[in-house]
């Protein structure tokens, strides 16, 4: 969104070879090495699928064509694995950390069990996603301009939990002036969709793939009215409408439609941080602090080559979604924004969660 409103490597025992070169950078060679991608999620989840799809392209395009394996270290909503990486990984390029919005959110909230620091890690890849929200047609809303009709009306939203990735849509609904009660305990967004279809909840959002495959069907049947998308960044780092939902206003536009002015203030500042961490920079790949510029560049070059690979292009949309992976300066800028929050905005969100959902921050 624009700022105006919106363990070490498990099996490797030697470091990557960094040889002197005649140019400005030294040569990196991972020949005969094993690179471990530490995935702090269980097997079969979105983060795990993302890692396992990308891993073979690192084996193909990193210098020396190393072996690349994915090591799952789940626990505490991905905090355990990220803590382990921060404490034990070496800055030799042989161990990579994959994180997701469920890792970014606890960091932004300042949870005490978070021991990793995004300011100390080195970015080379972001995997965006998107999403869109919609409301039951039973509520009499045919567009965003009708939301004023719902003043004093309580809506229900099937949520995975107050500090889960659902925090972003919950805050977005509030920003738009809706009185939404989150019902916790749903294990997935798919379960949330089924709750909506059963009439147990009146408002919902789904990430892009699920929205296009499933939510559009209930919209076509006249059972739901689309409201807004969470937007997307283009390859130049400019925020705008999500190309998968070109007809839908993004969240900042939605606010302006409802209230006649661009969003601003502490509530918007807080929401922006979690939207960025939950959508445009939802998945990240990082290297340990102190990793050399040469090694970081080797990984970024592998990403550049991956994005042009015919096999990657043929399977990307089906396996990891409709968004291009981001690296280099646009990715770095996005990473910095998506892992940053002002103390005042953090305190506002924490107070909101404590007051409304009895969340305890130990």
Secondary structure, DSSP 8 states (H G I E B T S, - for coil): --TTT----SS--S--EEE--SSSS-EEE-TT-EEEEEE-S-TTSHHHHHHHHHHHHHHHHSTT--EEEEEE---GGGHHHHHHHHHH--TTSSEEEEE-HHHHHHHHHT-TT----GGGSEEEEEE---EEEEEEGGG--SSGGGGGGGTT-EEEEE-S-TTSTHHHHHHHHHHTT-EEEEE---SSHHHHHHHHHTTS-SEEEEEHHHIIIIIHHHHHTTSEEEEEE--EE-TTS-EE--GGGTTS-BHHHHHHHHHSS---SHHHHHHHHHHHHHTTTSEEEEE-TT--HHHHHHHHHHHHHHTT-HHHHHHHHHHH-SS-EE-HHHHHHHHHHHT---HHHHHHHHHHHHHHH-----
